[in-house]
Amino acid sequence: MSYNSNSLNVPEARQAMDAFKMECANEVGVNLKQGYNGDLTSRQAGSVGGQMVKKMIEAYEKSM
């Protein structure tokens, strides 16, 4: 049995998070596809995650 610690607290949010991830990947120039993306380098994957965090922080700061 495999264990994934990246579970969402609200399972219904999966589609929105996937769309957000694709949007961020496009912004940093990473060719992300639906499903398996194990062919990405660590740098590419990190740039997508970093962009996601940056945008979430910006959205939070605007809401304050």
C-alpha positions as CSV (number, residue, x, y, z in Angstrom):
1,M,0.0,0.0,0.0
2,S,1.4,3.4,-0.9
3,Y,1.0,6.4,1.4
4,N,0.7,9.9,0.0
5,S,1.1,12.7,2.5
6,N,0.0,15.3,-0.1
7,S,-3.7,14.7,0.6
8,L,-6.1,17.6,0.4
9,N,-8.2,18.6,3.4
10,V,-11.1,19.2,1.1
11,P,-11.2,16.4,-1.6
12,E,-13.5,18.5,-3.8
13,A,-10.7,21.0,-4.3
14,R,-8.6,18.6,-6.3
15,Q,-9.8,20.0,-9.7
16,A,-9.2,23.6,-8.7
17,M,-5.7,22.8,-7.3
18,D,-4.8,20.9,-10.6
19,A,-5.9,23.9,-12.6
20,F,-3.9,26.3,-10.3
21,K,-0.8,24.0,-10.7
22,M,-1.2,24.1,-14.5
23,E,-1.5,27.9,-14.5
24,C,1.6,28.3,-12.4
25,A,3.6,25.8,-14.6
26,N,2.7,27.8,-17.7
27,E,3.8,31.0,-16.0
28,V,7.3,29.6,-15.3
29,G,7.6,27.9,-18.6
30,V,7.3,24.3,-17.5
31,N,5.5,21.8,-19.8
32,L,3.3,20.1,-17.2
33,K,0.8,17.5,-18.4
34,Q,-2.1,15.7,-16.8
35,G,-1.1,12.6,-14.8
36,Y,2.4,11.5,-14.4
37,N,5.2,14.1,-14.6
38,G,8.1,12.1,-13.3
39,D,10.2,13.2,-16.2
40,L,10.5,16.8,-14.8
41,T,13.8,17.8,-13.2
42,S,13.8,18.8,-9.6
43,R,14.4,22.4,-10.6
44,Q,11.3,22.4,-12.9
45,A,9.1,20.8,-10.2
46,G,10.4,23.2,-7.6
47,S,9.8,26.2,-9.8
48,V,6.2,25.2,-10.2
49,G,5.7,24.7,-6.4
50,G,7.5,28.0,-5.7
51,Q,5.3,29.9,-8.1
52,M,2.2,28.3,-6.4
53,V,3.4,29.4,-3.0
54,K,4.3,32.9,-4.2
55,K,0.8,33.3,-5.7
56,M,-1.0,32.0,-2.6
57,I,1.0,34.4,-0.4
58,E,0.2,37.3,-2.7
59,A,-3.5,36.4,-2.6
60,Y,-3.5,36.2,1.2
61,E,-1.7,39.6,1.5
62,K,-4.3,41.2,-0.8
63,S,-7.1,39.8,1.4
64,M,-5.7,41.3,4.6
